[in-house]
Amino acid sequence: MKKYIIYLTFVIFALLILIVYSNGKNGENNIADTITNSNDENEHNRNNINSQIIKVIHAPESASFAGEELPLSLIDVRESLERELNQIVYSHSSTLLTIRLSGRYFGIIDSILEKYGLPADFKYLCVAESNLQNAISPAKAVGFWQFLSETGKYYNLEINDEIDERYNIEKSTVAACRYLKESYEKYGNWTLSAASYNMGMTNLNKAIENQQADSYYDLMLNPETIRYIYRIAAYKIILSNPELYGFYISENDKFKPFKYYEISVNYSISDIANFAKNHDTNYKMIKLLNPWIRKNTLTNQAKKSYKIKIPTEKFRIAE
């Protein structure tokens, strides 16, 4: 009996050891499985085409605006440009839309810049101002080129209850050219001319006089203007080579220029909707092509001649 009890105790002890050992191995296997699964998941994420890779966008070795080099050997200049590059690159939907809109509007802007003898890079100033849209700023600056009412009138834009030519891309581009040429005659370089577009010539003159410096890159300006040239340059860099920055957009992906013809109107229009019907279109299309017409009427007491865009027959047909 005594031997039997000793034998039974030995068997129970052996079973307990076996159970503990088995649980330990299972725990190790569970940990190993967890690590393996975690590694597999990480590898899957790395290979997943939809996963986002965030990395610092560095400035290129050289950059220029309107033929004038940015002094990227200076640390503050390089870091300022990189700030704008990173902000624009990672503003995915906004930058994507801007690139697509460039197909519709860059041709119009380029032709006017060339006509008035301005560098083509100034189209990127327009991008920095409005992202190629008829925007309205908190300060009530309006349109592609963001003119305040007083400044717009000074450069011959008609602005009243019925008409606001700040919304007319052709006429507002001409007004911007006139401002920039006048500014260039004063400062002798396009970089300061562009800076003055943002802060005004009077304020820029004061900064130059007070700080005894005549280079944009040596001036301490207000927070918006101190970023302005870098933002313009960053848009130029990205839109000139979008694939380098992750934007794979073919020419076919860009919005096409609107198809229309123009008619000259030197009379009053009492109802834009009726006017549209008389030209085989509708109110919405007239407003889309002529956003400078702000109401449903065009009184035109002075009998001025306005060019109104009329959509072609297949204007709305997607290609």
C-alpha atoms as a printed R data frame, in Angstrom:
    type eleno elety resid chain resno       x       y       z
1   ATOM     1    CA   MET     A     1   0.000   0.000   0.000
2   ATOM     2    CA   LYS     A     2   2.796   2.342   0.949
3   ATOM     3    CA   LYS     A     3   4.602   1.608  -2.307
4   ATOM     4    CA   TYR     A     4   1.395   2.261  -4.244
5   ATOM     5    CA   ILE     A     5   0.960   5.685  -2.623
6   ATOM     6    CA   ILE     A     6   4.572   6.607  -3.410
7   ATOM     7    CA   TYR     A     7   4.116   5.497  -7.023
8   ATOM     8    CA   LEU     A     8   0.871   7.463  -7.387
9   ATOM     9    CA   THR     A     9   2.497  10.587  -5.920
10  ATOM    10    CA   PHE     A    10   5.352  10.289  -8.403
11  ATOM    11    CA   VAL     A    11   2.930   9.976 -11.325
12  ATOM    12    CA   ILE     A    12   0.918  13.041 -10.218
13  ATOM    13    CA   PHE     A    13   4.123  15.062  -9.778
14  ATOM    14    CA   ALA     A    14   5.282  14.052 -13.280
15  ATOM    15    CA   LEU     A    15   1.931  15.063 -14.759
16  ATOM    16    CA   LEU     A    16   2.114  18.480 -13.082
17  ATOM    17    CA   ILE     A    17   5.586  19.062 -14.521
18  ATOM    18    CA   LEU     A    18   4.345  18.050 -17.988
19  ATOM    19    CA   ILE     A    19   1.370  20.443 -17.758
20  ATOM    20    CA   VAL     A    20   3.553  23.381 -16.714
21  ATOM    21    CA   TYR     A    21   6.020  22.665 -19.490
22  ATOM    22    CA   SER     A    22   3.261  22.405 -22.118
23  ATOM    23    CA   ASN     A    23   1.727  25.719 -21.018
24  ATOM    24    CA   GLY     A    24   5.132  27.382 -21.244
25  ATOM    25    CA   LYS     A    25   5.654  26.176 -24.787
26  ATOM    26    CA   ASN     A    26   2.184  27.340 -25.789
27  ATOM    27    CA   GLY     A    27   2.916  30.769 -24.329
28  ATOM    28    CA   GLU     A    28   6.129  30.998 -26.290
29  ATOM    29    CA   ASN     A    29   4.299  29.955 -29.438
30  ATOM    30    CA   ASN     A    30   1.591  32.560 -28.821
31  ATOM    31    CA   ILE     A    31   4.191  35.282 -28.368
32  ATOM    32    CA   ALA     A    32   6.017  34.113 -31.477
33  ATOM    33    CA   ASP     A    33   2.722  34.052 -33.420
34  ATOM    34    CA   THR     A    34   1.914  37.580 -32.216
35  ATOM    35    CA   ILE     A    35   5.310  38.867 -33.309
36  ATOM    36    CA   THR     A    36   5.009  37.092 -36.653
37  ATOM    37    CA   ASN     A    37   1.501  38.448 -37.231
38  ATOM    38    CA   SER     A    38   2.664  41.943 -36.295
39  ATOM    39    CA   ASN     A    39   5.580  41.725 -38.723
40  ATOM    40    CA   ASP     A    40   3.270  40.409 -41.444
41  ATOM    41    CA   GLU     A    41   0.854  43.288 -40.826
42  ATOM    42    CA   ASN     A    42   3.651  45.862 -40.977
43  ATOM    43    CA   GLU     A    43   4.946  44.315 -44.192
44  ATOM    44    CA   HIS     A    44   1.417  44.388 -45.610
45  ATOM    45    CA   ASN     A    45   1.081  48.054 -44.734
46  ATOM    46    CA   ARG     A    46   4.404  48.848 -46.357
47  ATOM    47    CA   ASN     A    47   3.285  47.071 -49.519
48  ATOM    48    CA   ASN     A    48  -0.228  48.491 -49.471
49  ATOM    49    CA   ILE     A    49  -0.564  50.945 -52.353
50  ATOM    50    CA   ASN     A    50  -3.012  53.030 -50.316
51  ATOM    51    CA   SER     A    51  -0.765  53.508 -47.305
52  ATOM    52    CA   GLN     A    52   0.762  56.978 -47.017
53  ATOM    53    CA   ILE     A    53   4.476  57.510 -46.672
54  ATOM    54    CA   ILE     A    54   5.308  60.756 -44.906
55  ATOM    55    CA   LYS     A    55   8.795  62.122 -45.389
56  ATOM    56    CA   VAL     A    56  10.458  65.513 -45.402
57  ATOM    57    CA   ILE     A    57  10.442  67.272 -48.764
58  ATOM    58    CA   HIS     A    58  13.829  68.913 -49.211
59  ATOM    59    CA   ALA     A    59  14.566  71.983 -51.301
60  ATOM    60    CA   PRO     A    60  16.272  71.381 -54.654
61  ATOM    61    CA   GLU     A    61  19.868  72.385 -55.175
62  ATOM    62    CA   SER     A    62  18.770  75.563 -56.930
63  ATOM    63    CA   ALA     A    63  15.551  77.474 -57.479
64  ATOM    64    CA   SER     A    64  14.606  80.710 -59.184
65  ATOM    65    CA   PHE     A    65  11.699  83.071 -59.584
66  ATOM    66    CA   ALA     A    66  11.326  85.191 -62.729
67  ATOM    67    CA   GLY     A    67  14.970  84.571 -63.601
68  ATOM    68    CA   GLU     A    68  16.216  85.613 -60.144
69  ATOM    69    CA   GLU     A    69  17.927  82.954 -58.022
70  ATOM    70    CA   LEU     A    70  16.859  82.151 -54.482
71  ATOM    71    CA   PRO     A    71  19.982  82.194 -52.234
72  ATOM    72    CA   LEU     A    72  19.467  78.636 -50.984
73  ATOM    73    CA   SER     A    73  22.939  78.543 -49.385
74  ATOM    74    CA   LEU     A    74  21.390  80.648 -46.602
75  ATOM    75    CA   ILE     A    75  19.802  78.468 -43.928
76  ATOM    76    CA   ASP     A    76  16.771  80.721 -43.364
77  ATOM    77    CA   VAL     A    77  16.054  80.816 -47.099
78  ATOM    78    CA   ARG     A    78  16.361  77.045 -47.526
79  ATOM    79    CA   GLU     A    79  14.203  76.288 -44.479
80  ATOM    80    CA   SER     A    80  11.567  78.813 -45.585
81  ATOM    81    CA   LEU     A    81  11.308  77.224 -49.019
82  ATOM    82    CA   GLU     A    82  11.101  73.738 -47.498
83  ATOM    83    CA   ARG     A    83   8.289  74.860 -45.212
84  ATOM    84    CA   GLU     A    84   6.192  75.848 -48.223
85  ATOM    85    CA   LEU     A    85   7.158  72.764 -50.230
86  ATOM    86    CA   ASN     A    86   6.043  70.456 -47.425
87  ATOM    87    CA   GLN     A    87   2.809  72.317 -46.796
88  ATOM    88    CA   ILE     A    88   1.798  72.309 -50.460
89  ATOM    89    CA   VAL     A    89   2.858  68.711 -51.162
90  ATOM    90    CA   TYR     A    90   0.889  67.377 -48.187
91  ATOM    91    CA   SER     A    91  -2.193  69.491 -48.951
92  ATOM    92    CA   HIS     A    92  -3.153  66.689 -51.291
93  ATOM    93    CA   SER     A    93  -6.666  67.567 -52.462
94  ATOM    94    CA   SER     A    94  -5.982  71.296 -52.784
95  ATOM    95    CA   THR     A    95  -2.767  70.801 -54.761
96  ATOM    96    CA   LEU     A    96  -4.367  68.110 -56.920
97  ATOM    97    CA   LEU     A    97  -7.195  70.483 -57.843
98  ATOM    98    CA   THR     A    98  -4.746  73.305 -58.584
99  ATOM    99    CA   ILE     A    99  -2.750  71.106 -60.966
100 ATOM   100    CA   ARG     A   100  -5.936  70.081 -62.763
101 ATOM   101    CA   LEU     A   101  -7.120  73.709 -63.027
102 ATOM   102    CA   SER     A   102  -3.764  74.732 -64.504
103 ATOM   103    CA   GLY     A   103  -4.793  72.951 -67.711
104 ATOM   104    CA   ARG     A   104  -7.747  75.307 -68.059
105 ATOM   105    CA   TYR     A   105  -6.208  78.624 -67.060
106 ATOM   106    CA   PHE     A   106  -2.423  78.668 -67.551
107 ATOM   107    CA   GLY     A   107  -2.801  79.174 -71.288
108 ATOM   108    CA   ILE     A   108  -4.914  82.308 -70.762
109 ATOM   109    CA   ILE     A   109  -2.577  83.749 -68.137
110 ATOM   110    CA   ASP     A   110   0.626  82.912 -70.050
111 ATOM   111    CA   SER     A   111  -0.567  84.656 -73.209
112 ATOM   112    CA   ILE     A   112  -1.371  87.883 -71.319
113 ATOM   113    CA   LEU     A   113   1.890  87.820 -69.353
114 ATOM   114    CA   GLU     A   114   3.786  87.447 -72.625
115 ATOM   115    CA   LYS     A   115   1.834  90.261 -74.262
116 ATOM   116    CA   TYR     A   116   2.737  92.629 -71.410
117 ATOM   117    CA   GLY     A   117   6.372  91.512 -71.191
118 ATOM   118    CA   LEU     A   118   6.220  89.824 -67.790
119 ATOM   119    CA   PRO     A   119   8.050  86.584 -66.915
120 ATOM   120    CA   ALA     A   120   5.872  83.478 -67.201
121 ATOM   121    CA   ASP     A   121   6.669  82.649 -63.554
122 ATOM   122    CA   PHE     A   122   4.092  85.206 -62.468
123 ATOM   123    CA   LYS     A   123   1.364  82.665 -63.145
124 ATOM   124    CA   TYR     A   124   2.579  80.983 -59.953
125 ATOM   125    CA   LEU     A   125   1.912  84.229 -58.084
126 ATOM   126    CA   CYS     A   126  -1.673  83.850 -59.256
127 ATOM   127    CA   VAL     A   127  -1.654  80.266 -57.942
128 ATOM   128    CA   ALA     A   128  -0.314  81.428 -54.566
129 ATOM   129    CA   GLU     A   129  -3.017  84.099 -54.392
130 ATOM   130    CA   SER     A   130  -6.086  82.037 -55.246
131 ATOM   131    CA   ASN     A   131  -5.224  78.492 -56.356
132 ATOM   132    CA   LEU     A   132  -6.632  79.493 -59.757
133 ATOM   133    CA   GLN     A   133 -10.116  80.156 -58.426
134 ATOM   134    CA   ASN     A   134 -12.339  83.197 -58.042
135 ATOM   135    CA   ALA     A   135 -11.735  83.336 -54.315
136 ATOM   136    CA   ILE     A   136 -12.751  85.949 -51.749
137 ATOM   137    CA   SER     A   137 -10.326  86.604 -48.892
138 ATOM   138    CA   PRO     A   138 -11.273  87.663 -45.347
139 ATOM   139    CA   ALA     A   139  -9.983  91.130 -46.292
140 ATOM   140    CA   LYS     A   140 -12.459  91.166 -49.246
141 ATOM   141    CA   ALA     A   141  -9.777  90.726 -51.898
142 ATOM   142    CA   VAL     A   142 -11.463  89.104 -54.883
143 ATOM   143    CA   GLY     A   143 -10.742  86.933 -57.890
144 ATOM   144    CA   PHE     A   144  -7.803  85.024 -59.350
145 ATOM   145    CA   TRP     A   145  -5.442  87.900 -58.589
146 ATOM   146    CA   GLN     A   146  -7.056  88.942 -55.296
147 ATOM   147    CA   PHE     A   147  -7.591  92.638 -55.901
148 ATOM   148    CA   LEU     A   148  -9.072  94.859 -53.232
149 ATOM   149    CA   SER     A   149 -11.832  97.079 -54.595
150 ATOM   150    CA   GLU     A   150  -9.835 100.329 -54.411
151 ATOM   151    CA   THR     A   151  -6.769  98.833 -56.085
152 ATOM   152    CA   GLY     A   152  -8.854  97.150 -58.769
153 ATOM   153    CA   LYS     A   153 -10.528 100.440 -59.678
154 ATOM   154    CA   TYR     A   154  -7.146 102.175 -59.789
155 ATOM   155    CA   TYR     A   155  -6.045  99.672 -62.442
156 ATOM   156    CA   ASN     A   156  -9.193 100.220 -64.528
157 ATOM   157    CA   LEU     A   157 -11.348  97.330 -63.368
158 ATOM   158    CA   GLU     A   158 -15.043  98.151 -63.295
159 ATOM   159    CA   ILE     A   159 -16.524  97.311 -59.893
160 ATOM   160    CA   ASN     A   160 -20.138  98.028 -58.954
161 ATOM   161    CA   ASP     A   161 -23.324  96.200 -57.964
162 ATOM   162    CA   GLU     A   162 -23.846  94.657 -61.408
163 ATOM   163    CA   ILE     A   163 -20.277  94.203 -62.632
164 ATOM   164    CA   ASP     A   164 -17.073  93.186 -60.895
165 ATOM   165    CA   GLU     A   165 -14.211  92.701 -63.320
166 ATOM   166    CA   ARG     A   166 -11.995  91.286 -60.600
167 ATOM   167    CA   TYR     A   167 -13.853  88.070 -61.508
168 ATOM   168    CA   ASN     A   168 -12.868  88.434 -65.170
169 ATOM   169    CA   ILE     A   169  -9.683  86.394 -65.579
170 ATOM   170    CA   GLU     A   170  -8.521  88.247 -68.698
171 ATOM   171    CA   LYS     A   171  -9.103  91.772 -67.401
172 ATOM   172    CA   SER     A   172  -7.814  91.058 -63.899
173 ATOM   173    CA   THR     A   173  -4.645  89.504 -65.360
174 ATOM   174    CA   VAL     A   174  -4.091  92.662 -67.392
175 ATOM   175    CA   ALA     A   175  -4.563  94.749 -64.227
176 ATOM   176    CA   ALA     A   176  -2.037  92.554 -62.374
177 ATOM   177    CA   CYS     A   177   0.453  93.014 -65.221
178 ATOM   178    CA   ARG     A   178   0.074  96.785 -65.028
179 ATOM   179    CA   TYR     A   179   0.712  96.747 -61.273
180 ATOM   180    CA   LEU     A   180   3.737  94.468 -61.521
181 ATOM   181    CA   LYS     A   181   5.349  96.451 -64.342
182 ATOM   182    CA   GLU     A   182   4.882  99.668 -62.378
183 ATOM   183    CA   SER     A   183   6.393  98.028 -59.315
184 ATOM   184    CA   TYR     A   184   9.329  96.641 -61.303
185 ATOM   185    CA   GLU     A   185  10.147 100.114 -62.594
186 ATOM   186    CA   LYS     A   186  10.419 101.218 -58.978
187 ATOM   187    CA   TYR     A   187  12.411  98.332 -57.457
188 ATOM   188    CA   GLY     A   188  14.387  97.029 -60.414
189 ATOM   189    CA   ASN     A   189  13.808  93.337 -59.659
190 ATOM   190    CA   TRP     A   190  10.866  90.991 -59.951
191 ATOM   191    CA   THR     A   191  11.198  89.497 -56.475
192 ATOM   192    CA   LEU     A   192  10.539  92.805 -54.720
193 ATOM   193    CA   SER     A   193   7.864  93.559 -57.286
194 ATOM   194    CA   ALA     A   194   6.085  90.341 -56.298
195 ATOM   195    CA   ALA     A   195   6.524  91.095 -52.583
196 ATOM   196    CA   SER     A   196   4.954  94.520 -53.088
197 ATOM   197    CA   TYR     A   197   1.969  92.842 -54.743
198 ATOM   198    CA   ASN     A   198   1.289  91.177 -51.410
199 ATOM   199    CA   MET     A   199   1.978  94.024 -48.976
200 ATOM   200    CA   GLY     A   200   1.738  97.149 -51.114
201 ATOM   201    CA   MET     A   201   4.466  99.448 -52.348
202 ATOM   202    CA   THR     A   202   4.002 101.951 -49.519
203 ATOM   203    CA   ASN     A   203   4.573  99.349 -46.810
204 ATOM   204    CA   LEU     A   204   7.487  97.791 -48.675
205 ATOM   205    CA   ASN     A   205   9.098 101.203 -49.096
206 ATOM   206    CA   LYS     A   206   8.904 101.770 -45.336
207 ATOM   207    CA   ALA     A   207  10.472  98.374 -44.601
208 ATOM   208    CA   ILE     A   208  13.350  99.011 -47.019
209 ATOM   209    CA   GLU     A   209  13.994 102.453 -45.544
210 ATOM   210    CA   ASN     A   210  13.725 101.417 -41.889
211 ATOM   211    CA   GLN     A   211  15.822  98.262 -42.223
212 ATOM   212    CA   GLN     A   212  18.369  99.725 -44.662
213 ATOM   213    CA   ALA     A   213  18.171  96.643 -46.867
214 ATOM   214    CA   ASP     A   214  16.979  96.304 -50.440
215 ATOM   215    CA   SER     A   215  16.913  92.521 -50.870
216 ATOM   216    CA   TYR     A   216  13.728  90.581 -50.141
217 ATOM   217    CA   TYR     A   217  15.827  87.894 -48.479
218 ATOM   218    CA   ASP     A   218  17.331  90.391 -46.000
219 ATOM   219    CA   LEU     A   219  14.056  92.028 -44.985
220 ATOM   220    CA   MET     A   220  11.950  91.184 -41.931
221 ATOM   221    CA   LEU     A   221   8.417  91.627 -43.229
222 ATOM   222    CA   ASN     A   222   4.942  90.757 -41.987
223 ATOM   223    CA   PRO     A   223   4.231  87.013 -41.517
224 ATOM   224    CA   GLU     A   224   2.331  86.691 -44.797
225 ATOM   225    CA   THR     A   225   4.794  88.524 -47.032
226 ATOM   226    CA   ILE     A   226   7.824  86.871 -45.457
227 ATOM   227    CA   ARG     A   227   6.466  83.543 -46.752
228 ATOM   228    CA   TYR     A   228   5.119  84.897 -50.043
229 ATOM   229    CA   ILE     A   229   8.036  84.476 -52.460
230 ATOM   230    CA   TYR     A   230   8.837  81.043 -51.046
231 ATOM   231    CA   ARG     A   231   5.246  79.964 -51.573
232 ATOM   232    CA   ILE     A   232   5.304  81.171 -55.181
233 ATOM   233    CA   ALA     A   233   8.640  79.416 -55.782
234 ATOM   234    CA   ALA     A   234   7.345  76.221 -54.166
235 ATOM   235    CA   TYR     A   235   4.315  76.158 -56.454
236 ATOM   236    CA   LYS     A   236   6.604  76.643 -59.433
237 ATOM   237    CA   ILE     A   237   8.829  73.746 -58.340
238 ATOM   238    CA   ILE     A   238   5.922  71.361 -57.699
239 ATOM   239    CA   LEU     A   239   3.735  72.252 -60.689
240 ATOM   240    CA   SER     A   240   6.735  72.132 -63.040
241 ATOM   241    CA   ASN     A   241   7.466  68.529 -62.034
242 ATOM   242    CA   PRO     A   242   4.470  67.133 -60.117
243 ATOM   243    CA   GLU     A   243   5.466  63.468 -60.431
244 ATOM   244    CA   LEU     A   244   8.653  64.143 -58.470
245 ATOM   245    CA   TYR     A   245   6.395  65.083 -55.563
246 ATOM   246    CA   GLY     A   246   3.928  62.222 -55.881
247 ATOM   247    CA   PHE     A   247   1.275  63.804 -58.126
248 ATOM   248    CA   TYR     A   248   0.807  61.503 -61.105
249 ATOM   249    CA   ILE     A   249  -1.507  63.591 -63.266
250 ATOM   250    CA   SER     A   250  -1.519  63.172 -67.038
251 ATOM   251    CA   GLU     A   251  -2.386  65.983 -69.422
252 ATOM   252    CA   ASN     A   252  -5.686  64.216 -69.982
253 ATOM   253    CA   ASP     A   253  -6.401  64.438 -66.229
254 ATOM   254    CA   LYS     A   254  -6.178  68.226 -66.316
255 ATOM   255    CA   PHE     A   255  -9.312  70.279 -66.890
256 ATOM   256    CA   LYS     A   256  -9.703  71.399 -70.482
257 ATOM   257    CA   PRO     A   257 -10.165  75.072 -71.440
258 ATOM   258    CA   PHE     A   258 -13.789  76.081 -71.775
259 ATOM   259    CA   LYS     A   259 -15.151  76.147 -75.331
260 ATOM   260    CA   TYR     A   260 -16.997  79.341 -76.139
261 ATOM   261    CA   TYR     A   261 -17.325  82.232 -78.538
262 ATOM   262    CA   GLU     A   262 -17.705  85.904 -77.655
263 ATOM   263    CA   ILE     A   263 -20.286  88.462 -78.633
264 ATOM   264    CA   SER     A   264 -19.996  92.224 -78.102
265 ATOM   265    CA   VAL     A   265 -22.853  93.785 -76.161
266 ATOM   266    CA   ASN     A   266 -23.244  97.584 -76.028
267 ATOM   267    CA   TYR     A   267 -26.849  97.609 -74.869
268 ATOM   268    CA   SER     A   268 -28.775  96.907 -71.679
269 ATOM   269    CA   ILE     A   269 -29.815  93.388 -70.733
270 ATOM   270    CA   SER     A   270 -32.905  93.371 -68.534
271 ATOM   271    CA   ASP     A   271 -32.867  89.641 -67.831
272 ATOM   272    CA   ILE     A   272 -29.752  87.452 -68.141
273 ATOM   273    CA   ALA     A   273 -31.862  84.285 -68.147
274 ATOM   274    CA   ASN     A   274 -33.802  85.460 -71.220
275 ATOM   275    CA   PHE     A   275 -30.557  86.600 -72.819
276 ATOM   276    CA   ALA     A   276 -29.169  83.093 -72.295
277 ATOM   277    CA   LYS     A   277 -32.224  81.436 -73.850
278 ATOM   278    CA   ASN     A   278 -31.958  83.711 -76.859
279 ATOM   279    CA   HIS     A   279 -28.440  82.344 -77.377
280 ATOM   280    CA   ASP     A   280 -29.421  78.674 -76.974
281 ATOM   281    CA   THR     A   281 -27.968  78.276 -73.497
282 ATOM   282    CA   ASN     A   282 -29.049  78.883 -69.907
283 ATOM   283    CA   TYR     A   283 -28.440  81.252 -67.008
284 ATOM   284    CA   LYS     A   284 -26.030  78.872 -65.256
285 ATOM   285    CA   MET     A   285 -23.713  78.608 -68.274
286 ATOM   286    CA   ILE     A   286 -23.647  82.382 -68.800
287 ATOM   287    CA   LYS     A   287 -22.736  82.884 -65.147
288 ATOM   288    CA   LEU     A   288 -20.118  80.116 -65.272
289 ATOM   289    CA   LEU     A   289 -18.342  81.691 -68.248
290 ATOM   290    CA   ASN     A   290 -18.922  85.300 -67.170
291 ATOM   291    CA   PRO     A   291 -18.645  85.432 -63.373
292 ATOM   292    CA   TRP     A   292 -17.984  89.168 -63.585
293 ATOM   293    CA   ILE     A   293 -21.708  89.661 -64.239
294 ATOM   294    CA   ARG     A   294 -22.904  89.790 -60.654
295 ATOM   295    CA   LYS     A   295 -26.671  90.180 -61.074
296 ATOM   296    CA   ASN     A   296 -29.467  89.117 -63.406
297 ATOM   297    CA   THR     A   297 -29.268  92.429 -65.247
298 ATOM   298    CA   LEU     A   298 -26.747  94.501 -67.159
299 ATOM   299    CA   THR     A   299 -28.083  98.043 -67.129
300 ATOM   300    CA   ASN     A   300 -25.223  99.584 -69.139
301 ATOM   301    CA   GLN     A   301 -26.496 103.139 -69.177
302 ATOM   302    CA   ALA     A   302 -23.168 104.318 -70.608
303 ATOM   303    CA   LYS     A   303 -23.584 101.954 -73.598
304 ATOM   304    CA   LYS     A   304 -20.146 100.435 -73.029
305 ATOM   305    CA   SER     A   305 -19.112  97.455 -75.106
306 ATOM   306    CA   TYR     A   306 -18.739  94.221 -73.107
307 ATOM   307    CA   LYS     A   307 -17.562  90.879 -74.413
308 ATOM   308    CA   ILE     A   308 -19.827  88.112 -73.162
309 ATOM   309    CA   LYS     A   309 -18.756  84.486 -73.544
310 ATOM   310    CA   ILE     A   310 -21.353  82.135 -75.017
311 ATOM   311    CA   PRO     A   311 -20.825  78.363 -74.734
312 ATOM   312    CA   THR     A   312 -20.408  76.364 -77.908
313 ATOM   313    CA   GLU     A   313 -22.999  73.771 -78.874
314 ATOM   314    CA   LYS     A   314 -21.175  70.853 -77.203
315 ATOM   315    CA   PHE     A   315 -19.771  72.883 -74.311
316 ATOM   316    CA   ARG     A   316 -21.171  70.609 -71.585
317 ATOM   317    CA   ILE     A   317 -20.391  67.274 -73.247
318 ATOM   318    CA   ALA     A   318 -17.669  65.436 -71.325
319 ATOM   319    CA   GLU     A   319 -14.879  64.116 -73.520
